[in-house]
């Protein structure tokens, strides 16, 4: 539901809760900023994703017009899991 927040950590954690998922495709056009984690910071979302990735799934990230902190965040999430980052202009 569109309410002006980007819940990347919680949404990705839900996908990772399905332990048969070994590859995740994460598309985002904004930096995570929802309160689904303690402060909503990009680092909190990244930690939430890493903690949920018990099966060591590969996460490929697509940044839709992503720049700055959002691009850095998505690049880090991909790198953490051995995935790749793709820029989508």
N, CA, C and O atoms as CSV, one atom per row, in Angstrom:
chain,resi,resn,atom,element,x,y,z
A,1,UNK,N,N,0.848,-1.173,0.000
A,1,UNK,CA,C,0.000,0.000,0.000
A,1,UNK,C,C,0.892,1.234,0.000
A,1,UNK,O,O,1.837,1.319,0.784
A,2,UNK,N,N,0.601,2.175,-0.861
A,2,UNK,CA,C,1.397,3.376,-0.975
A,2,UNK,C,C,1.049,4.341,0.140
A,2,UNK,O,O,-0.072,4.843,0.223
A,3,UNK,N,N,2.036,4.595,1.004
A,3,UNK,CA,C,1.829,5.566,2.084
A,3,UNK,C,C,3.076,6.429,2.283
A,3,UNK,O,O,3.238,7.049,3.334
A,4,UNK,N,N,3.959,6.473,1.279
A,4,UNK,CA,C,5.123,7.332,1.337
A,4,UNK,C,C,6.335,6.751,2.015
A,4,UNK,O,O,7.292,7.483,2.268
A,5,UNK,N,N,6.342,5.482,2.319
A,5,UNK,CA,C,7.497,4.846,2.939
A,5,UNK,C,C,7.997,3.705,2.088
A,5,UNK,O,O,7.263,3.137,1.280
A,6,UNK,N,N,9.261,3.381,2.284
A,6,UNK,CA,C,9.855,2.263,1.557
A,6,UNK,C,C,10.316,1.235,2.579
A,6,UNK,O,O,11.308,1.442,3.277
A,7,UNK,N,N,9.599,0.139,2.660
A,7,UNK,CA,C,9.876,-0.897,3.652
A,7,UNK,C,C,10.725,-2.017,3.093
A,7,UNK,O,O,10.312,-3.177,3.105
A,8,UNK,N,N,11.899,-1.686,2.606
A,8,UNK,CA,C,12.762,-2.658,1.947
A,8,UNK,C,C,13.163,-3.808,2.860
A,8,UNK,O,O,13.077,-4.973,2.470
A,9,UNK,N,N,13.598,-3.486,4.065
A,9,UNK,CA,C,14.031,-4.539,5.002
A,9,UNK,C,C,12.923,-5.509,5.337
A,9,UNK,O,O,13.097,-6.716,5.168
A,10,UNK,N,N,11.766,-5.014,5.815
A,10,UNK,CA,C,10.674,-5.926,6.150
A,10,UNK,C,C,10.169,-6.725,4.946
A,10,UNK,O,O,9.862,-7.910,5.081
A,11,UNK,N,N,10.080,-6.101,3.787
A,11,UNK,CA,C,9.583,-6.812,2.602
A,11,UNK,C,C,10.549,-7.911,2.173
A,11,UNK,O,O,10.126,-9.015,1.830
A,12,UNK,N,N,11.836,-7.612,2.192
A,12,UNK,CA,C,12.823,-8.612,1.806
A,12,UNK,C,C,12.896,-9.728,2.838
A,12,UNK,O,O,13.098,-10.890,2.485
A,13,UNK,N,N,12.733,-9.382,4.106
A,13,UNK,CA,C,12.724,-10.405,5.164
A,13,UNK,C,C,11.553,-11.370,4.977
A,13,UNK,O,O,11.689,-12.565,5.236
A,14,UNK,N,N,10.405,-10.860,4.528
A,14,UNK,CA,C,9.252,-11.732,4.256
A,14,UNK,C,C,9.601,-12.704,3.135
A,14,UNK,O,O,9.293,-13.892,3.230
A,15,UNK,N,N,10.240,-12.213,2.076
A,15,UNK,CA,C,10.631,-13.097,0.970
A,15,UNK,C,C,11.640,-14.140,1.446
A,15,UNK,O,O,11.592,-15.296,1.024
A,16,UNK,N,N,12.546,-13.730,2.318
A,16,UNK,CA,C,13.567,-14.646,2.818
A,16,UNK,C,C,13.018,-15.647,3.830
A,16,UNK,O,O,13.651,-16.670,4.093
A,17,UNK,N,N,11.861,-15.368,4.393
A,17,UNK,CA,C,11.231,-16.298,5.336
A,17,UNK,C,C,10.835,-17.595,4.644
A,17,UNK,O,O,10.717,-18.637,5.289
A,18,UNK,N,N,10.631,-17.532,3.335
A,18,UNK,CA,C,10.401,-18.748,2.542
A,18,UNK,C,C,11.767,-19.366,2.300
A,18,UNK,O,O,12.481,-18.952,1.386
A,19,UNK,N,N,12.132,-20.334,3.093
A,19,UNK,CA,C,13.489,-20.888,3.079
A,19,UNK,C,C,13.850,-21.578,1.771
A,19,UNK,O,O,15.024,-21.856,1.525
A,20,UNK,N,N,12.852,-21.860,0.922
A,20,UNK,CA,C,13.144,-22.444,-0.387
A,20,UNK,C,C,13.571,-21.383,-1.396
A,20,UNK,O,O,14.019,-21.723,-2.491
A,21,UNK,N,N,13.439,-20.104,-1.048
A,21,UNK,CA,C,13.886,-19.030,-1.931
A,21,UNK,C,C,15.398,-18.902,-1.820
A,21,UNK,O,O,15.932,-18.563,-0.764
A,22,UNK,N,N,16.071,-19.176,-2.915
A,22,UNK,CA,C,17.529,-19.090,-2.909
A,22,UNK,C,C,18.041,-17.953,-3.781
A,22,UNK,O,O,19.236,-17.659,-3.792
A,23,UNK,N,N,17.137,-17.319,-4.505
A,23,UNK,CA,C,17.455,-16.128,-5.278
A,23,UNK,C,C,16.309,-15.152,-5.108
A,23,UNK,O,O,15.142,-15.500,-5.290
A,24,UNK,N,N,16.664,-13.913,-4.754
A,24,UNK,CA,C,15.669,-12.852,-4.566
A,24,UNK,C,C,16.016,-11.734,-5.534
A,24,UNK,O,O,17.188,-11.399,-5.711
A,25,UNK,N,N,15.009,-11.163,-6.154
A,25,UNK,CA,C,15.183,-9.978,-6.992
A,25,UNK,C,C,14.517,-8.823,-6.261
A,25,UNK,O,O,13.311,-8.836,-6.013
A,26,UNK,N,N,15.320,-7.829,-5.922
A,26,UNK,CA,C,14.845,-6.666,-5.180
A,26,UNK,C,C,14.866,-5.456,-6.095
A,26,UNK,O,O,15.923,-5.051,-6.578
A,27,UNK,N,N,13.685,-4.877,-6.334
A,27,UNK,CA,C,13.566,-3.666,-7.138
A,27,UNK,C,C,13.175,-2.522,-6.218
A,27,UNK,O,O,12.278,-2.670,-5.388
A,28,UNK,N,N,13.842,-1.383,-6.359
A,28,UNK,CA,C,13.504,-0.256,-5.505
A,28,UNK,C,C,13.783,1.056,-6.228
A,28,UNK,O,O,14.704,1.161,-7.038
A,29,UNK,N,N,12.964,2.047,-5.913
A,29,UNK,CA,C,13.179,3.388,-6.456
A,29,UNK,C,C,13.436,4.398,-5.345
A,29,UNK,O,O,13.462,5.604,-5.590
A,30,UNK,N,N,13.623,3.909,-4.136
A,30,UNK,CA,C,13.861,4.834,-3.033
A,30,UNK,C,C,14.604,4.180,-1.895
A,30,UNK,O,O,14.580,2.960,-1.738
A,31,UNK,N,N,15.263,4.998,-1.106
A,31,UNK,CA,C,15.987,4.493,0.055
A,31,UNK,C,C,14.993,4.020,1.105
A,31,UNK,O,O,13.943,4.640,1.272
A,32,UNK,N,N,15.294,2.943,1.815
A,32,UNK,CA,C,14.392,2.470,2.862
A,32,UNK,C,C,14.255,3.525,3.951
A,32,UNK,O,O,15.233,4.127,4.393
A,33,UNK,N,N,13.014,3.726,4.365
A,33,UNK,CA,C,12.787,4.784,5.356
A,33,UNK,C,C,11.599,4.515,6.261
A,33,UNK,O,O,11.138,5.417,6.960
A,34,UNK,N,N,11.103,3.304,6.259
A,34,UNK,CA,C,9.946,3.018,7.103
A,34,UNK,C,C,10.400,2.626,8.496
A,34,UNK,O,O,11.587,2.390,8.723
A,35,UNK,N,N,9.485,2.557,9.406
A,35,UNK,CA,C,9.808,2.219,10.782
A,35,UNK,C,C,9.666,0.725,11.050
A,35,UNK,O,O,9.453,0.322,12.194
A,36,UNK,N,N,9.781,-0.101,10.010
A,36,UNK,CA,C,9.738,-1.542,10.193
A,36,UNK,C,C,10.973,-2.050,10.915
A,36,UNK,O,O,11.021,-3.209,11.329
A,37,UNK,N,N,11.958,-1.204,11.066
A,37,UNK,CA,C,13.133,-1.520,11.867
A,37,UNK,C,C,13.237,-0.444,12.938
A,37,UNK,O,O,12.455,0.506,12.938
A,38,UNK,N,N,14.177,-0.581,13.835
A,38,UNK,CA,C,14.210,0.279,15.017
A,38,UNK,C,C,14.258,1.765,14.685
A,38,UNK,O,O,13.554,2.547,15.324
A,39,UNK,N,N,15.050,2.178,13.724
A,39,UNK,CA,C,15.101,3.599,13.398
A,39,UNK,C,C,14.744,3.881,11.955
A,39,UNK,O,O,14.559,5.037,11.576
A,40,UNK,N,N,14.647,2.859,11.161
A,40,UNK,CA,C,14.316,3.048,9.760
A,40,UNK,C,C,15.503,3.444,8.908
A,40,UNK,O,O,15.322,3.778,7.737
A,41,UNK,N,N,16.726,3.420,9.456
A,41,UNK,CA,C,17.896,3.809,8.674
A,41,UNK,C,C,18.242,2.722,7.659
A,41,UNK,O,O,17.810,1.577,7.788
A,42,UNK,N,N,19.021,3.095,6.654
A,42,UNK,CA,C,19.428,2.110,5.656
A,42,UNK,C,C,20.236,0.990,6.299
A,42,UNK,O,O,20.114,-0.167,5.896
A,43,UNK,N,N,21.053,1.311,7.284
A,43,UNK,CA,C,21.848,0.271,7.953
A,43,UNK,C,C,20.953,-0.693,8.726
A,43,UNK,O,O,21.222,-1.894,8.753
A,44,UNK,N,N,19.892,-0.186,9.355
A,44,UNK,CA,C,18.944,-1.066,10.055
A,44,UNK,C,C,18.267,-2.019,9.078
A,44,UNK,O,O,18.092,-3.199,9.381
A,45,UNK,N,N,17.887,-1.519,7.916
A,45,UNK,CA,C,17.248,-2.366,6.907
A,45,UNK,C,C,18.236,-3.412,6.391
A,45,UNK,O,O,17.878,-4.574,6.201
A,46,UNK,N,N,19.468,-2.995,6.168
A,46,UNK,CA,C,20.486,-3.936,5.700
A,46,UNK,C,C,20.718,-5.033,6.725
A,46,UNK,O,O,20.822,-6.204,6.361
A,47,UNK,N,N,20.799,-4.679,7.986
A,47,UNK,CA,C,20.983,-5.679,9.046
A,47,UNK,C,C,19.783,-6.618,9.127
A,47,UNK,O,O,19.951,-7.818,9.345
A,48,UNK,N,N,18.571,-6.082,8.953
A,48,UNK,CA,C,17.368,-6.912,8.980
A,48,UNK,C,C,17.414,-7.950,7.861
A,48,UNK,O,O,17.076,-9.114,8.074
A,49,UNK,N,N,17.832,-7.527,6.673
A,49,UNK,CA,C,17.928,-8.436,5.526
A,49,UNK,C,C,18.975,-9.509,5.801
A,49,UNK,O,O,18.718,-10.695,5.595
A,50,UNK,N,N,20.139,-9.103,6.259
A,50,UNK,CA,C,21.204,-10.075,6.531
A,50,UNK,C,C,20.797,-11.078,7.607
A,50,UNK,O,O,21.110,-12.263,7.496
A,51,UNK,N,N,20.108,-10.619,8.637
A,51,UNK,CA,C,19.672,-11.508,9.717
A,51,UNK,C,C,18.622,-12.510,9.224
A,51,UNK,O,O,18.560,-13.638,9.712
A,52,UNK,N,N,17.803,-12.098,8.264
A,52,UNK,CA,C,16.742,-12.974,7.750
A,52,UNK,C,C,17.261,-13.967,6.717
A,52,UNK,O,O,16.578,-14.940,6.397
A,53,UNK,N,N,18.449,-13.733,6.197
A,53,UNK,CA,C,18.965,-14.552,5.101
A,53,UNK,C,C,19.689,-15.792,5.629
A,53,UNK,O,O,20.883,-15.978,5.392
A,54,UNK,N,N,18.954,-16.626,6.341
A,54,UNK,CA,C,19.533,-17.835,6.937
A,54,UNK,C,C,19.949,-18.862,5.887
A,54,UNK,O,O,20.887,-19.627,6.105
A,55,UNK,N,N,19.264,-18.881,4.762
A,55,UNK,CA,C,19.589,-19.848,3.712
A,55,UNK,C,C,20.666,-19.323,2.764
A,55,UNK,O,O,21.029,-19.998,1.801
A,56,UNK,N,N,21.179,-18.116,3.036
A,56,UNK,CA,C,22.227,-17.501,2.224
A,56,UNK,C,C,21.794,-17.351,0.773
A,56,UNK,O,O,22.539,-17.673,-0.153
A,57,UNK,N,N,20.580,-16.859,0.597
A,57,UNK,CA,C,20.061,-16.600,-0.746
A,57,UNK,C,C,20.859,-15.485,-1.402
A,57,UNK,O,O,21.389,-14.602,-0.726
A,58,UNK,N,N,20.938,-15.534,-2.704
A,58,UNK,CA,C,21.569,-14.468,-3.469
A,58,UNK,C,C,20.493,-13.419,-3.746
A,58,UNK,O,O,19.387,-13.744,-4.179
A,59,UNK,N,N,20.834,-12.166,-3.490
A,59,UNK,CA,C,19.887,-11.070,-3.708
A,59,UNK,C,C,20.445,-10.158,-4.792
A,59,UNK,O,O,21.482,-9.521,-4.608
A,60,UNK,N,N,19.743,-10.100,-5.927
A,60,UNK,CA,C,20.097,-9.189,-7.011
A,60,UNK,C,C,19.232,-7.945,-6.843
A,60,UNK,O,O,18.021,-8.044,-6.644
A,61,UNK,N,N,19.855,-6.783,-6.923
A,61,UNK,CA,C,19.141,-5.523,-6.694
A,61,UNK,C,C,19.098,-4.680,-7.959
A,61,UNK,O,O,20.100,-4.526,-8.658
A,62,UNK,N,N,17.926,-4.140,-8.237
A,62,UNK,CA,C,17.722,-3.240,-9.357
A,62,UNK,C,C,17.308,-1.887,-8.795
A,62,UNK,O,O,16.248,-1.764,-8.181
A,63,UNK,N,N,18.132,-0.883,-9.001
A,63,UNK,CA,C,17.831,0.464,-8.535
A,63,UNK,C,C,17.196,1.254,-9.657
A,63,UNK,O,O,17.851,1.564,-10.652
A,64,UNK,N,N,15.922,1.583,-9.503
A,64,UNK,CA,C,15.191,2.323,-10.519
A,64,UNK,C,C,15.409,3.811,-10.259
A,64,UNK,O,O,14.867,4.375,-9.309
A,65,UNK,N,N,16.212,4.435,-11.119
A,65,UNK,CA,C,16.594,5.844,-10.944
A,65,UNK,C,C,17.156,6.068,-9.535
A,65,UNK,O,O,16.923,7.114,-8.928
A,66,UNK,N,N,17.885,5.099,-9.029
A,66,UNK,CA,C,18.454,5.178,-7.680
A,66,UNK,C,C,19.764,5.957,-7.723
A,66,UNK,O,O,20.550,5.834,-8.662
A,67,UNK,N,N,19.977,6.748,-6.701
A,67,UNK,CA,C,21.218,7.505,-6.589
A,67,UNK,C,C,21.506,7.741,-5.108
A,67,UNK,O,O,20.647,7.513,-4.257
A,68,UNK,N,N,22.709,8.197,-4.813
A,68,UNK,CA,C,23.068,8.532,-3.440
A,68,UNK,C,C,22.937,7.351,-2.497
A,68,UNK,O,O,23.367,6.240,-2.807
A,69,UNK,N,N,22.334,7.608,-1.335
A,69,UNK,CA,C,22.204,6.587,-0.294
A,69,UNK,C,C,21.424,5.361,-0.750
A,69,UNK,O,O,21.728,4.239,-0.344
A,70,UNK,N,N,20.420,5.575,-1.594
A,70,UNK,CA,C,19.638,4.425,-2.080
A,70,UNK,C,C,20.514,3.508,-2.915
A,70,UNK,O,O,20.486,2.292,-2.728
A,71,UNK,N,N,21.286,4.066,-3.827
A,71,UNK,CA,C,22.152,3.237,-4.661
A,71,UNK,C,C,23.201,2.523,-3.811
A,71,UNK,O,O,23.458,1.337,-4.016
A,72,UNK,N,N,23.799,3.223,-2.873
A,72,UNK,CA,C,24.796,2.612,-1.994
A,72,UNK,C,C,24.170,1.459,-1.211
A,72,UNK,O,O,24.759,0.383,-1.103
A,73,UNK,N,N,22.975,1.690,-0.667
A,73,UNK,CA,C,22.269,0.653,0.085
A,73,UNK,C,C,22.044,-0.588,-0.779
A,73,UNK,O,O,22.356,-1.702,-0.359
A,74,UNK,N,N,21.507,-0.398,-1.978
A,74,UNK,CA,C,21.205,-1.535,-2.854
A,74,UNK,C,C,22.482,-2.258,-3.282
A,74,UNK,O,O,22.498,-3.486,-3.362
A,75,UNK,N,N,23.531,-1.521,-3.553
A,75,UNK,CA,C,24.809,-2.145,-3.896
A,75,UNK,C,C,25.321,-2.996,-2.734
A,75,UNK,O,O,25.833,-4.096,-2.941
A,76,UNK,N,N,25.179,-2.481,-1.516
A,76,UNK,CA,C,25.635,-3.220,-0.334
A,76,UNK,C,C,24.813,-4.475,-0.090
A,76,UNK,O,O,25.372,-5.521,0.241
A,77,UNK,N,N,23.492,-4.391,-0.247
A,77,UNK,CA,C,22.633,-5.569,-0.064
A,77,UNK,C,C,23.025,-6.649,-1.071
A,77,UNK,O,O,23.138,-7.821,-0.713
A,78,UNK,N,N,23.230,-6.261,-2.312
A,78,UNK,CA,C,23.631,-7.232,-3.330
A,78,UNK,C,C,24.990,-7.840,-2.968
A,78,UNK,O,O,25.156,-9.059,-3.018
A,79,UNK,N,N,25.950,-7.004,-2.609
A,79,UNK,CA,C,27.293,-7.487,-2.283
A,79,UNK,C,C,27.285,-8.412,-1.069
A,79,UNK,O,O,28.010,-9.406,-1.041
A,80,UNK,N,N,26.470,-8.090,-0.068
A,80,UNK,CA,C,26.391,-8.920,1.141
A,80,UNK,C,C,26.017,-10.354,0.816
A,80,UNK,O,O,26.465,-11.283,1.488
A,81,UNK,N,N,25.196,-10.540,-0.214
A,81,UNK,CA,C,24.675,-11.867,-0.522
A,81,UNK,C,C,25.354,-12.521,-1.725
A,81,UNK,O,O,25.011,-13.642,-2.100
A,82,UNK,N,N,26.304,-11.829,-2.320
A,82,UNK,CA,C,26.936,-12.376,-3.534
A,82,UNK,C,C,26.140,-12.087,-4.770
A,82,UNK,O,O,26.390,-12.675,-5.822
A,83,UNK,N,N,25.171,-11.181,-4.666
A,83,UNK,CA,C,24.349,-10.803,-5.810
A,83,UNK,C,C,24.967,-9.675,-6.600
A,83,UNK,O,O,26.096,-9.258,-6.341
A,84,UNK,N,N,24.210,-9.184,-7.573
A,84,UNK,CA,C,24.680,-8.089,-8.435
A,84,UNK,C,C,23.716,-6.919,-8.324
A,84,UNK,O,O,22.531,-7.095,-8.040
A,85,UNK,N,N,24.241,-5.733,-8.550
A,85,UNK,CA,C,23.440,-4.518,-8.590
A,85,UNK,C,C,23.319,-4.080,-10.050
A,85,UNK,O,O,24.289,-4.094,-10.807
A,86,UNK,N,N,22.101,-3.693,-10.417
A,86,UNK,CA,C,21.827,-3.205,-11.762
A,86,UNK,C,C,21.155,-1.839,-11.659
A,86,UNK,O,O,20.178,-1.669,-10.930
A,87,UNK,N,N,21.682,-0.883,-12.388
A,87,UNK,CA,C,21.077,0.451,-12.442
A,87,UNK,C,C,20.041,0.483,-13.550
A,87,UNK,O,O,20.317,0.088,-14.683
A,88,UNK,N,N,18.847,0.956,-13.217
A,88,UNK,CA,C,17.770,1.096,-14.204
A,88,UNK,C,C,17.459,2.589,-14.316
A,88,UNK,O,O,16.836,3.164,-13.423
A,89,UNK,N,N,17.892,3.215,-15.409
A,89,UNK,CA,C,17.687,4.672,-15.545
A,89,UNK,C,C,16.229,5.082,-15.579
A,89,UNK,O,O,15.925,6.270,-15.690
